[in-house]
Amino acid sequence: MAFAEMAVEQAQLIPSPVAPYLNIQNLFNFITTPTPLQQWAENVELASGNQLFILEDVTGAGKTEAALILAHRLMANGFADGLYVALPTMATSNAMYERLGKVYRRLYEDDHAPSLVLAHGARHLSEAFRESLSMPEAGESRKYDHDEETIEAVCSAWLADSRKKALLAEVGVGTLDQALLAVLPARHQSLRCLGLARKILIIDEVHAYDPYMNKLLQSLLEYHAAQGGSVIMLSATLPFSMRVEYLCAFCKGAGTEVSVLKKTEQYPLVTHFSSISHLETGLSTRQEVERTVTVALLDTVDNALEHIRQAVEQGQCVCWVRNTVGDAIKTYRLLARQKWLDKERLSLFHSRFAMIDRQRIELETLSLFGKESTAEMRRGRVLIATQVVEQSLDLDFDMMISDLAPIDLLIQRVGREHRHIRDADGTRLEHEGAVDKRETPVFYIFGPSASETPAENWLKAVLPGTQKVYQNVGQLWLTQKLLAKAGKLSMPGDARSLIEGVYSDEAQATIPDSLQTLSDKAEAEAYAKLGIARMNALKLAKGYSRDSAEDSGGWEEETKIPTRLGDDTVRVALVLPDGEMWRPYADSKNFAWDMSMLSVPKNSWLRAKEVIPTDVRSSLEKFKEEVKAVKWIELFPLTTELSSWYDKLMGWGIQKEESADESY
């Protein structure tokens, strides 16, 4: 028994004592004036037992800190021993891991070393996570000063060596996928359930998931509530129907009667549900993040270029968010030919870069346009990007253009315009009471001309790629109609009316007949995804039996049970000639092969394979047989003849000028 107890202790499976909750400043010493949401999180009366919180507020309102305040209070009251923060992407998970690394110890008593684990498929590429593995052993005590701001994430090597065990850590950060595997018939599913037990599940950006993942998320809420867990959900833009679905799923798992929600114009809004009470509370938001931007529609590329030129000549920094990689590359190339733009101040950011280049570009983007960027760094810079800038990146632009997209995504994008308070020249103003001295922001939306009687090809004629990414054309038409009529976008005042003005049943009924067929087709595909999710999810009431996974075909390896129905892509490693052999594209000391990989559309990959000469293809196959790291990976050789397929500044697919149909 002594050996077993020692093994459990060394693996950090003994919960650390939770520290009492004192106040906001004790948890976040950088907060001097709490936002209304944070103040509510500190003062709201907690019920007994498990609870559901849905926090809706604008970007920059401090939702993450509010969630952690609630989590600490729940833990201090004995309702949980730890937490797991689930995010949409690996990039957002990495960023959250670094943020939590600075404060998570304050959730526990000083003389203990609680574990913090990053849980996703590429966590070994996170330098912060790798560094945490060399921290003190679990049994080694150390007193930590609450003013420490360095990342000191202690992670047991045993917990870190498998994503299956990662959820057993006291504090976990990762993609939602890792938690969803607890409700799918994947092997070691029960280990993930055990990891989530006695944990608070914090789910960020809940609006970011497609119908398939959203349905699985509802199953997760039901299961977590059934085992007594509490959930905190965060969103800037959440349709009423989705809020109802989350509440129903949680109530079903908790075995309580579903409360009736009523539509409200209140925003920001917090929903707090427990077995004994159900409260919906409207709040104000932090004054600094309240904003009104003028909305202007652009229907030609020339118009967009002219506005960019004027902004650049005035020393402003600009971002144009394109909906597809192909359009982003075309726009980048077009701007690179303009004599009025310094090519050194033009950059491109999308998802079709090898990991080493993507990490470099992301860091450069955060440096040039982030919170700490200087006036000189920002002056006359232009960033062409895809949806990769939408979520969890703290970016601040003087002017923004966006391709027409669903209203919730446009609200996310406009949150990157005048995000921080700056002087007229772009210098950040930090003193209390400072007012932004830049000109009133204008949010430009590029797309087809507004029309009350649109043709069936209304969107496709101007943005063909967009119609493949956002297939419900009717919702895009409603979005444009609302914004064109208003001529402005005010946050938080307009948020609720805009969201319901696009996603409510009443709004859907006003879609023109010419677009209704396309919208119906998109709805049918959404229902198909819901059906797949229902089929794949475990039947929890049937317990551990073949019947609980009968529809999905039985228990499988996690790689065969999808947590998301992604686009049809192929993982490819870029290679360079190395004498008679090959070497990874990334000149990296650590994980060179991982850093050389990217995902490319399957149809693009099939075209690329066809142009690889027969002798080169044979050489690559021989190389794969000799090098285990790439045995099961597709390789693309960046020889002189094939170098036009990839560029470190433009990414994959640059040889195809006319490409505009690849999603981000």
RONUMAR-932608 format. One line per 5 residues: number of its first residue (from 1); their letters; for each residue x, y, z of C-alpha. Coordinates in steps of 0.02 Angstrom, whole numbers. Layout:
// RONUMAR-932608
NUM	A	X:Y:Z ~ ...
This chain:
// RONUMAR-932608
1	MAFAE	0:0:0 ~ 143:119:39 ~ 209:99:-139 ~ 37:132:-212 ~ 15:288:-107
6	MAVEQ	186:348:-160 ~ 146:319:-344 ~ -18:413:-329 ~ 70:558:-243 ~ 211:566:-372
11	AQLIP	83:564:-513 ~ -2:714:-431 ~ -169:626:-414 ~ -197:685:-235 ~ -296:848:-243
16	SPVAP	-210:1001:-175 ~ -307:1096:-40 ~ -408:1238:-115 ~ -368:1412:-49 ~ -511:1515:22
21	YLNIQ	-579:1645:-96 ~ -533:1818:-32 ~ -566:1946:-168 ~ -537:1987:-351 ~ -371:2073:-322
26	NLFNF	-302:1923:-228 ~ -336:1816:-382 ~ -294:1947:-513 ~ -179:2081:-445 ~ -183:2175:-610
31	ITTPT	-370:2214:-591 ~ -392:2381:-505 ~ -571:2416:-560 ~ -675:2259:-591 ~ -793:2257:-740
36	PLQQW	-980:2242:-701 ~ -971:2058:-753 ~ -824:2025:-638 ~ -910:2115:-495 ~ -1065:2009:-522
41	AENVE	-961:1850:-520 ~ -890:1898:-352 ~ -1056:1947:-272 ~ -1186:1826:-344 ~ -1259:1708:-216
46	LASGN	-1205:1530:-251 ~ -1330:1390:-232 ~ -1290:1220:-161 ~ -1248:1082:-283 ~ -1202:1093:-464
51	QLFIL	-1242:1249:-565 ~ -1241:1317:-742 ~ -1181:1491:-784 ~ -1194:1570:-958 ~ -1098:1734:-970
56	EDVTG	-1135:1842:-1122 ~ -1035:2002:-1140 ~ -936:2098:-1269 ~ -757:2059:-1318 ~ -638:2133:-1189
61	AGKTE	-763:2132:-1044 ~ -657:2012:-940 ~ -762:1854:-962 ~ -615:1738:-928 ~ -573:1822:-764
66	AALIL	-758:1820:-714 ~ -765:1633:-750 ~ -612:1600:-643 ~ -685:1704:-502 ~ -842:1597:-506
71	AHRLM	-738:1438:-519 ~ -631:1484:-368 ~ -785:1525:-265 ~ -866:1358:-312 ~ -705:1265:-269
76	ANGFA	-686:1358:-104 ~ -865:1307:-59 ~ -821:1125:-86 ~ -913:1097:-250 ~ -757:1053:-352
81	DGLYV	-571:1016:-338 ~ -514:1086:-504 ~ -565:1148:-675 ~ -545:1119:-861 ~ -549:1264:-984
86	ALPTM	-606:1210:-1158 ~ -572:1317:-1311 ~ -607:1304:-1499 ~ -429:1287:-1566 ~ -254:1235:-1517
91	ATSNA	-192:1413:-1540 ~ -321:1485:-1421 ~ -283:1344:-1298 ~ -98:1387:-1301 ~ -137:1569:-1264
96	MYERL	-253:1523:-1120 ~ -124:1402:-1049 ~ 1:1545:-1035 ~ -130:1658:-954 ~ -181:1526:-827
101	GKVYR	-1:1484:-791 ~ 16:1653:-706 ~ -130:1636:-586 ~ -187:1456:-562 ~ -82:1430:-404
106	RLYED	-187:1560:-317 ~ -333:1440:-324 ~ -240:1327:-202 ~ -149:1344:-38 ~ 26:1415:-48
111	DHAPS	126:1265:10 ~ 64:1148:-125 ~ 105:1124:-309 ~ -55:1091:-407 ~ -37:1025:-584
116	LVLAH	-80:1122:-741 ~ -89:1025:-904 ~ -113:1076:-1085 ~ -223:950:-1176 ~ -222:945:-1366
121	GARHL	-137:853:-1507 ~ 5:977:-1533 ~ 41:1029:-1354 ~ 220:967:-1366 ~ 251:1113:-1485
126	SEAFR	208:1237:-1348 ~ 369:1301:-1272 ~ 279:1351:-1113 ~ 211:1174:-1091 ~ 379:1092:-1125
131	ESLSM	462:1205:-997 ~ 332:1157:-867 ~ 387:975:-875 ~ 554:1022:-796 ~ 474:1106:-646
136	PEAGE	491:1034:-468 ~ 429:861:-425 ~ 252:846:-360 ~ 303:814:-182 ~ 422:960:-175
141	SRKYD	350:1104:-76 ~ 381:1285:-112 ~ 297:1445:-58 ~ 245:1554:-204 ~ 223:1740:-195
146	HDEET	53:1797:-258 ~ 138:1935:-357 ~ 232:1813:-467 ~ 185:1838:-649 ~ 301:1712:-731
151	IEAVC	230:1551:-801 ~ 259:1419:-669 ~ 150:1278:-729 ~ 193:1121:-632 ~ 149:967:-732
156	SAWLA	185:789:-683 ~ 271:694:-823 ~ 149:550:-795 ~ 0:664:-826 ~ 87:744:-974
161	DSRKK	133:590:-1073 ~ -42:556:-1139 ~ -191:660:-1185 ~ -298:520:-1112 ~ -232:561:-938
166	ALLAE	-218:750:-959 ~ -392:784:-889 ~ -337:707:-724 ~ -232:861:-686 ~ -308:982:-561
171	VGVGT	-312:1122:-688 ~ -324:1083:-873 ~ -326:1189:-1029 ~ -358:1123:-1202 ~ -475:1105:-1348
176	LDQAL	-656:1058:-1322 ~ -617:898:-1418 ~ -529:821:-1269 ~ -683:842:-1160 ~ -803:784:-1298
181	LAVLP	-712:617:-1304 ~ -792:583:-1135 ~ -961:564:-1222 ~ -901:469:-1376 ~ -867:282:-1390
186	ARHQS	-678:304:-1392 ~ -564:192:-1293 ~ -513:261:-1123 ~ -672:364:-1123 ~ -700:321:-940
191	LRCLG	-529:395:-896 ~ -586:561:-968 ~ -748:550:-870 ~ -647:520:-713 ~ -540:671:-756
196	LARKI	-692:783:-773 ~ -770:724:-610 ~ -760:854:-471 ~ -708:984:-599 ~ -788:1144:-658
201	LIIDE	-802:1144:-847 ~ -769:1316:-922 ~ -813:1325:-1107 ~ -756:1479:-1200 ~ -817:1545:-1369
206	VHAYD	-969:1429:-1363 ~ -1041:1512:-1519 ~ -893:1451:-1622 ~ -950:1271:-1647 ~ -1043:1195:-1794
211	PYMNK	-1205:1094:-1771 ~ -1110:930:-1750 ~ -996:991:-1610 ~ -1137:1090:-1532 ~ -1243:933:-1517
216	LLQSL	-1099:837:-1439 ~ -1074:983:-1320 ~ -1254:965:-1264 ~ -1220:781:-1227 ~ -1067:833:-1127
221	LEYHA	-1169:958:-1026 ~ -1297:822:-988 ~ -1165:700:-932 ~ -1066:825:-829 ~ -1224:883:-740
226	AQGGS	-1273:701:-707 ~ -1110:672:-612 ~ -1134:831:-511 ~ -1022:947:-609 ~ -1043:1134:-634
231	VIMLS	-1022:1223:-801 ~ -976:1401:-848 ~ -1004:1451:-1030 ~ -936:1609:-1111 ~ -990:1697:-1269
236	ATLPF	-996:1869:-1347 ~ -1139:1822:-1462 ~ -1263:1684:-1419 ~ -1432:1659:-1505 ~ -1581:1630:-1390
241	SMRVE	-1615:1457:-1462 ~ -1439:1401:-1421 ~ -1453:1462:-1242 ~ -1614:1362:-1224 ~ -1530:1204:-1291
246	YLCAF	-1386:1218:-1167 ~ -1504:1244:-1021 ~ -1613:1096:-1071 ~ -1463:980:-1086 ~ -1396:1031:-915
251	CKGAG	-1567:1012:-833 ~ -1590:839:-909 ~ -1424:782:-837 ~ -1457:862:-667 ~ -1629:780:-661
256	TEVSV	-1718:946:-632 ~ -1865:1030:-717 ~ -1820:1140:-864 ~ -1849:1324:-830 ~ -1940:1422:-963
261	LKKTE	-1831:1556:-1040 ~ -1906:1711:-1116 ~ -1828:1813:-1253 ~ -1749:1972:-1189 ~ -1666:2124:-1264
266	QYPLV	-1548:2131:-1115 ~ -1363:2121:-1156 ~ -1242:2090:-1075 ~ -1336:1949:-990 ~ -1292:1816:-862
271	THFSS	-1395:1658:-842 ~ -1375:1565:-676 ~ -1465:1400:-653 ~ -1465:1281:-506 ~ -1585:1154:-434
276	ISHLE	-1668:1287:-326 ~ -1659:1445:-429 ~ -1649:1516:-604 ~ -1592:1694:-627 ~ -1564:1799:-783
281	TGLST	-1479:1963:-746 ~ -1444:2105:-864 ~ -1282:2199:-836 ~ -1192:2350:-902 ~ -1020:2325:-979
286	RQEVE	-850:2404:-954 ~ -855:2581:-1022 ~ -690:2558:-1115 ~ -761:2419:-1225 ~ -922:2508:-1269
291	RTVTV	-908:2567:-1449 ~ -1007:2629:-1595 ~ -934:2607:-1768 ~ -1002:2671:-1931 ~ -1042:2530:-2053
296	ALLDT	-1006:2557:-2238 ~ -1034:2431:-2379 ~ -906:2404:-2517 ~ -951:2309:-2676 ~ -790:2321:-2777
301	VDNAL	-609:2277:-2742 ~ -555:2446:-2812 ~ -659:2535:-2680 ~ -579:2429:-2544 ~ -404:2467:-2609
306	EHIRQ	-441:2653:-2613 ~ -494:2654:-2430 ~ -338:2556:-2383 ~ -229:2680:-2480 ~ -306:2829:-2390
311	AVEQG	-283:2746:-2220 ~ -101:2701:-2256 ~ -61:2878:-2314 ~ -134:2941:-2149 ~ -19:2824:-2053
316	QCVCW	-155:2705:-1997 ~ -143:2515:-1984 ~ -271:2412:-2078 ~ -337:2234:-2076 ~ -443:2153:-2212
321	VRNTV	-520:1988:-2157 ~ -553:1877:-2309 ~ -661:1723:-2293 ~ -549:1606:-2393 ~ -364:1574:-2407
326	GDAIK	-372:1593:-2595 ~ -449:1768:-2583 ~ -323:1816:-2449 ~ -175:1766:-2558 ~ -247:1856:-2710
331	TYRLL	-273:2015:-2608 ~ -98:2005:-2536 ~ -25:1989:-2711 ~ -131:2133:-2773 ~ -74:2248:-2633
336	ARQKW	107:2196:-2657 ~ 97:2274:-2831 ~ 36:2443:-2769 ~ 168:2581:-2776 ~ 91:2675:-2629
341	LDKER	119:2531:-2507 ~ 287:2484:-2429 ~ 299:2296:-2457 ~ 393:2277:-2293 ~ 237:2339:-2204
346	LSLFH	120:2213:-2286 ~ 87:2041:-2210 ~ -25:1889:-2234 ~ -95:1774:-2101 ~ -198:1616:-2132
351	SRFAM	-198:1433:-2084 ~ -108:1358:-2235 ~ 67:1387:-2168 ~ 190:1258:-2103 ~ 186:1264:-1913
356	IDRQR	356:1350:-1899 ~ 299:1491:-2013 ~ 126:1503:-1934 ~ 201:1524:-1760 ~ 319:1657:-1825
361	IELET	180:1752:-1914 ~ 65:1742:-1762 ~ 199:1813:-1648 ~ 238:1951:-1773 ~ 53:1992:-1789
366	LSLFG	32:2005:-1600 ~ 187:2113:-1588 ~ 140:2232:-1730 ~ -45:2251:-1692 ~ -62:2194:-1512
371	KESTA	-91:2286:-1350 ~ 90:2340:-1330 ~ 120:2391:-1512 ~ 194:2564:-1534 ~ 142:2703:-1652
376	EMRRG	295:2674:-1762 ~ 265:2486:-1772 ~ 85:2514:-1826 ~ 110:2659:-1946 ~ 50:2618:-2123
381	RVLIA	44:2430:-2096 ~ -80:2317:-2183 ~ -128:2140:-2131 ~ -226:2026:-2246 ~ -297:1884:-2141
386	TQVVE	-430:1749:-2133 ~ -536:1697:-1985 ~ -378:1655:-1885 ~ -385:1832:-1812 ~ -565:1816:-1753
391	QSLDL	-544:1732:-1585 ~ -435:1754:-1431 ~ -300:1860:-1514 ~ -284:2031:-1431 ~ -265:2136:-1589
396	DFDMM	-305:2320:-1617 ~ -324:2399:-1789 ~ -360:2578:-1839 ~ -468:2524:-1986 ~ -549:2358:-2031
401	ISDLA	-625:2284:-2187 ~ -714:2117:-2181 ~ -790:2006:-2312 ~ -975:1983:-2282 ~ -999:1847:-2151
406	PIDLL	-1131:1792:-2023 ~ -1174:1930:-1899 ~ -1095:1845:-1748 ~ -929:1832:-1838 ~ -937:2013:-1894
411	IQRVG	-964:2063:-1712 ~ -809:1964:-1667 ~ -709:2048:-1805 ~ -763:2225:-1766 ~ -701:2193:-1589
416	REHRH	-526:2206:-1661 ~ -554:2387:-1718 ~ -505:2520:-1590 ~ -491:2383:-1459 ~ -372:2483:-1349
421	IRDAD	-372:2668:-1308 ~ -243:2761:-1412 ~ -186:2936:-1456 ~ -215:3006:-1630 ~ -44:2939:-1686
426	GTRLE	-78:2763:-1621 ~ 15:2777:-1456 ~ -76:2678:-1322 ~ -150:2782:-1181 ~ -150:2693:-1013
431	HEGAV	-198:2827:-886 ~ -367:2812:-803 ~ -504:2907:-892 ~ -410:2912:-1057 ~ -515:2935:-1214
436	DKRET	-473:2866:-1385 ~ -417:3012:-1494 ~ -421:2922:-1661 ~ -554:2965:-1788 ~ -724:2881:-1767
441	PVFYI	-698:2703:-1829 ~ -779:2642:-1989 ~ -809:2456:-2015 ~ -810:2417:-2201 ~ -901:2261:-2261
446	FGPSA	-853:2195:-2433 ~ -982:2096:-2531 ~ -1117:2104:-2661 ~ -1225:2259:-2679 ~ -1370:2267:-2558
451	SETPA	-1533:2213:-2639 ~ -1712:2185:-2581 ~ -1735:2065:-2727 ~ -1570:1971:-2743 ~ -1537:1847:-2883
456	ENWLK	-1495:1668:-2839 ~ -1311:1702:-2876 ~ -1314:1864:-2774 ~ -1170:1808:-2663 ~ -1081:1685:-2777
461	AVLPG	-1054:1814:-2914 ~ -944:1918:-2798 ~ -884:1799:-2662 ~ -892:1620:-2731 ~ -777:1553:-2596
466	TQKVY	-882:1632:-2458 ~ -1034:1536:-2517 ~ -938:1374:-2491 ~ -883:1423:-2316 ~ -1047:1503:-2256
471	QNVGQ	-1179:1407:-2352 ~ -1334:1485:-2275 ~ -1341:1630:-2398 ~ -1505:1691:-2323 ~ -1420:1727:-2157
476	LWLTQ	-1287:1829:-2246 ~ -1422:1927:-2337 ~ -1510:1963:-2171 ~ -1344:2017:-2095 ~ -1308:2140:-2235
481	KLLAK	-1487:2205:-2234 ~ -1485:2243:-2048 ~ -1316:2329:-2050 ~ -1353:2428:-2208 ~ -1516:2492:-2133
486	AGKLS	-1434:2539:-1967 ~ -1278:2615:-2044 ~ -1189:2582:-1880 ~ -1149:2446:-1755 ~ -1157:2489:-1570
491	MPGDA	-1094:2369:-1438 ~ -1169:2313:-1325 ~ -1331:2401:-1370 ~ -1362:2320:-1540 ~ -1297:2145:-1502
496	RSLIE	-1459:2058:-1453 ~ -1566:2134:-1591 ~ -1435:2094:-1724 ~ -1413:1913:-1671 ~ -1599:1878:-1660
501	GVYSD	-1627:1979:-1818 ~ -1527:1847:-1912 ~ -1551:1684:-1817 ~ -1729:1689:-1750 ~ -1868:1593:-1837
506	EAQAT	-1958:1756:-1872 ~ -1804:1825:-1961 ~ -1779:1666:-2062 ~ -1956:1681:-2127 ~ -1912:1845:-2216
511	IPDSL	-1774:1772:-2325 ~ -1816:1806:-2510 ~ -1879:1659:-2612 ~ -1729:1673:-2729 ~ -1612:1628:-2585
516	QTLSD	-1728:1511:-2491 ~ -1674:1355:-2585 ~ -1491:1385:-2539 ~ -1538:1419:-2358 ~ -1646:1263:-2350
521	KAEAE	-1501:1161:-2418 ~ -1386:1232:-2284 ~ -1517:1192:-2151 ~ -1530:1015:-2216 ~ -1342:993:-2203
526	AYAKL	-1349:1060:-2025 ~ -1484:933:-1980 ~ -1378:796:-2059 ~ -1234:845:-1945 ~ -1352:839:-1797
531	GIARM	-1401:664:-1848 ~ -1221:608:-1856 ~ -1189:682:-1684 ~ -1339:590:-1611 ~ -1278:429:-1689
536	NALKL	-1098:448:-1628 ~ -1134:507:-1451 ~ -1144:377:-1313 ~ -1315:327:-1248 ~ -1275:368:-1068
541	AKGYS	-1434:293:-998 ~ -1380:122:-1064 ~ -1219:122:-964 ~ -1064:27:-1019 ~ -1132:-95:-1145
546	RDSAE	-1122:-128:-1330 ~ -1294:-46:-1343 ~ -1227:121:-1281 ~ -1120:135:-1437 ~ -1220:28:-1558
551	DSGGW	-1263:168:-1681 ~ -1084:226:-1701 ~ -1017:53:-1732 ~ -943:10:-1563 ~ -793:66:-1463
556	EEETK	-648:131:-1568 ~ -482:220:-1556 ~ -507:405:-1530 ~ -434:442:-1702 ~ -582:350:-1781
561	IPTRL	-717:439:-1679 ~ -724:619:-1740 ~ -752:761:-1617 ~ -779:876:-1766 ~ -831:853:-1945
566	GDDTV	-690:953:-2021 ~ -658:997:-2200 ~ -576:864:-2307 ~ -392:900:-2276 ~ -227:806:-2280
571	RVALV	-81:827:-2161 ~ 77:858:-2262 ~ 258:880:-2210 ~ 366:992:-2319 ~ 540:923:-2358
576	LPDGE	698:996:-2435 ~ 834:906:-2533 ~ 981:852:-2426 ~ 1108:774:-2543 ~ 1030:613:-2602
581	MWRPY	906:613:-2457 ~ 782:733:-2380 ~ 769:840:-2224 ~ 623:931:-2141 ~ 580:1105:-2203
586	ADSKN	587:1178:-2027 ~ 760:1221:-1966 ~ 709:1186:-1788 ~ 804:1106:-1646 ~ 646:1032:-1571
591	FAWDM	511:934:-1665 ~ 573:982:-1838 ~ 451:864:-1924 ~ 300:931:-1828 ~ 355:1108:-1866
596	SMLSV	364:1065:-2051 ~ 182:1009:-2063 ~ 24:1094:-2122 ~ -152:1043:-2172 ~ -200:1067:-2354
601	PKNSW	-366:1035:-2443 ~ -376:859:-2512 ~ -413:916:-2689 ~ -262:1032:-2683 ~ -153:890:-2619
606	LRAKE	-209:775:-2759 ~ -158:906:-2886 ~ 9:930:-2800 ~ 47:743:-2798 ~ 22:734:-2986
611	VIPTD	163:857:-3021 ~ 293:767:-2916 ~ 413:681:-3039 ~ 413:491:-3035 ~ 595:478:-2979
616	VRSSL	567:603:-2838 ~ 412:509:-2782 ~ 512:348:-2773 ~ 647:434:-2672 ~ 518:500:-2549
621	EKFKE	441:328:-2526 ~ 611:255:-2490 ~ 645:395:-2366 ~ 479:360:-2276 ~ 527:178:-2255
626	EVKAV	691:227:-2173 ~ 629:369:-2061 ~ 495:313:-1938 ~ 441:492:-1897 ~ 366:514:-2070
631	KWIEL	319:336:-2113 ~ 132:374:-2116 ~ 140:556:-2169 ~ 122:631:-2343 ~ 279:722:-2400
636	FPLTT	294:865:-2523 ~ 468:907:-2591 ~ 511:1091:-2608 ~ 633:1066:-2750 ~ 675:1209:-2868
641	ELSSW	544:1147:-2990 ~ 407:1130:-2859 ~ 448:1280:-2747 ~ 302:1379:-2819 ~ 183:1274:-2715
646	YDKLM	240:1350:-2550 ~ 313:1514:-2492 ~ 355:1565:-2313 ~ 266:1733:-2337 ~ 112:1670:-2430
651	GWGIQ	91:1489:-2378 ~ 23:1341:-2476 ~ -59:1350:-2647 ~ 21:1510:-2710 ~ 44:1437:-2884
656	KEESA	-144:1443:-2912 ~ -182:1627:-2940 ~ -366:1600:-2971 ~ -394:1496:-2812 ~ -531:1572:-2707
661	DESY	-627:1423:-2644 ~ -521:1357:-2501 ~ -585:1391:-2327 ~ -471:1457:-2193
